[in-house]
Amino acid sequence: MTLSFWRYSHLTLAVFSAVFLILASVTGTILAVDAIQQKIPAHKVENFEDITLAKSLTTLRKSYPEITELSIDHNQFVTLQAIDNDGNDVNGYINPATGKIIGTPTKKSDFINWITALHRSLFLHETGRIFIGINSFLLVLIAVSGFALVINRQRGLRNFFSKIIKEYFAQYYHVLLGRLALIPILIIALSGTYLSMERFHLFENKNPTENRETTSTKKTFDLKNTPLSEITKIEFPFSDDPEDYYIFELKDRKIEVNQYSNEIISEELFPASVLLADLSLDLHTGRANSIWAFILGLASLNILFFIYSGFAMTLKRRASRIKNKFKAEESQYILLVGSENGSSLRFANAILKQLNDQGKKAHLAQLNNYTTYPKAEHLLIFTSTYGLGDAPSNAGKFVSLLEKNNQEQQINYSVIGFGSQSYPDFCGYAKEIDSLLQTKNWANRFLELQTVNDKSAEEFVNWVKLWGTKTEIPLTTTPSLYNHIPKGLEQLMVLEKTSVSANEQTFLLTLRAGIRSKFTSGDLLAIYPANDNRERLYSIANNNGNIQLAVKLHPSGLGSEFLNNLEAGKTIKARIINNHAFHFPKKVSRVALISNGTGIAPFLGMLAQNKKKTEIHLYSGFRQKTEITALYEKFASEMMQKQQLKRFEIAYSREENHHYVMDLIQMDADFFANLLKENGIIMICGALAMQFDVEKVLNTICLAKNNTTLAEYKSKGQILTDCY
Ligand SMILES: Cc1cc2nc3c(=O)[nH]c(=O)nc-3n(C[C@H](O)[C@H](O)[C@H](O)COP(=O)(O)O)c2cc1C
């Protein structure tokens, strides 16, 4: 079944039963604590399992002239109702081996009785119980649909307990705790459903005498070999008359026994429904076992967390999803988007909304979902560029889909490229699409390719004006409408900043992280220097819990100038992006870290955090020796002393004997070939051009020494990159 089926079922059921689940979980947690507390003080005697019925009855008969009843509860506390030798009424916990009174039963507090009634019936008596029963069953369905969703996410039952990819807090812990709490929650829900149904006598035996048999052949009850632990209740004979019997209640039956001969007079087996109800009570309340009661308490708390995290996930998903009023096949305007981080999608959404508001049938989709559009008159393509002129991740299949899907009618197209002029291949992917469409006989270029540098709303408006004028559709041309300043940024305080000088253009910046921010080396810090659309990303290190970044000052560079103007004590607004694809691997014995320039930043943190002493080899390239590179060398030798770094190889491209980091790799070809062969990992951080050169060298080494390509190791996740 499809993912959306399970997702919608899971969500709809959760929405319907959220209030109930909150009430049931809070009260359930309190009752679980009460179940644990009931076992303290313990009135269970030592070696209880070894006490036989015969031994206990003989002792009790001697100590008490008149006994009415003896009962043994799920805690194995024994309660006696009797009259003692002094004629006093006895109603207390006893030691069944000695007959001594060891405690007095206490009544449940009014508060616990109140909570129990709320948990069972919401104070609505029978109606409440029906409602609770239905909701318990909904919880069964929620657990089942949740199970299906985890299988879907983990790509099969076999990977059920494999690593979960962390996208954000609510998603990660919803799945992680969901896997752990699945079984207890399923048991709570099933037993709760059964107890509610049982209450309405749905499983009751219609003919209660059916299970009762009066024994014709004489059988005796073996008191000597029956442990007291098998009994739940004993009703003592009223008098010495042989016609007055003992009535023993065991877990599964009730028997009448002659008080002199121990002959079984009658035996009544409890129906399966009663046994099941008893088991359900044990499982649902944790009354029989304090560890299980504790697990139930945790599972109830988990349900509360699932309600919060589940709704947080839904809100997040809804905020970023594509919302279409019209289907693709009925729309005249088709907007296709290629976007990695969502900014190009935001621009496209702003246009979609305006077209829809003006009564135009418009449809927005990802480039990877390109198909035929029978009613389309205009095709608008909004795409960013990644790698070096490559497609963003939701657009990689577009080129082949374009070849497969020819349009029947003539369509006007216009491509808007989003990119950054700091990359050599500015808007390379948009350019590729624009020229490919030109080769299609159904496609008419409506406008020249338009480019937008650095998410500039002003530049985007240039395209809006051109397209709006030519189509005579009035669209907003105010840049501020297309500007997006992310919400929920964190305030970070500058703790330290090294200074730049004529021959040192790189500086290190240390920021104090917020109390609640969770991050690790390799994550990214996004800043918005001009308080507008323009975002700058930096790889960060976790340096003793603080955020550390290495920045190269570029003349009139938006981000680097902004950061360079900061002083200790100042604060900035930023957000930390979890970059899980570039975290230091947990289970690996050997890692090579390769960087150039400021790309060393996350590696400094990874070394400092390497308390497990994983074998790390660091290869770094710089232009020349400076104060900062001296700091790196000092830090590396400290790390080597602590065995947190095995080796530091450094290349200077503008010093005597100049060479590049690729040359270092070439020199250590055998080392790299072995590392990859033995499942080691290579992490690369720095300039994209360096990444491509390094990969070229590594590929040659793999072909020559391992008889395979680098792509093979890439597909196994042994090459991790974060280059810009
Ligand atoms: C790792 C990386 C590589 C990039 N490569 C290019 C590139 O080759 N050419 C380009 O014009 N822009 C490049 N960019 C810039 C993005 O295309 C630009 O920021 C765009 O506005 C992002 O849009 P999106 O948020 O919709 O993905 C790159 C950005 C990153 C982070």
The ligand as a Gaussian input file, in Angstrom:
#p B3LYP/6-31G(d) Opt

LIG

0 1
 C       27.236000      23.385000      -2.882000
 C       26.646000      24.438000      -3.782000
 C       26.944000      24.455000      -5.126000
 C       26.433000      25.444000      -5.950000
 N       26.790000      25.459000      -7.255000
 C       26.336000      26.467000      -8.055000
 C       26.739000      26.542000      -9.421000
 O       27.485000      25.732000      -9.935000
 N       26.266000      27.566000     -10.165000
 C       25.422000      28.509000      -9.659000
 O       25.037000      29.412000     -10.389000
 N       25.002000      28.467000      -8.361000
 C       25.451000      27.472000      -7.550000
 N       25.041000      27.416000      -6.236000
 C       24.127000      28.447000      -5.696000
 C       22.646000      28.030000      -5.695000
 O       22.214000      27.588000      -6.944000
 C       21.793000      29.238000      -5.249000
 O       22.113000      29.540000      -3.911000
 C       20.302000      29.037000      -5.410000
 O       19.644000      30.267000      -5.176000
 C       19.752000      27.990000      -4.466000
 O       18.396000      27.774000      -4.757000
 P       17.496000      26.673000      -3.988000
 O       17.389000      27.135000      -2.549000
 O       16.189000      26.727000      -4.668000
 O       18.142000      25.353000      -4.121000
 C       25.557000      26.444000      -5.422000
 C       25.238000      26.406000      -4.069000
 C       25.786000      25.426000      -3.245000
 C       25.417000      25.429000      -1.770000

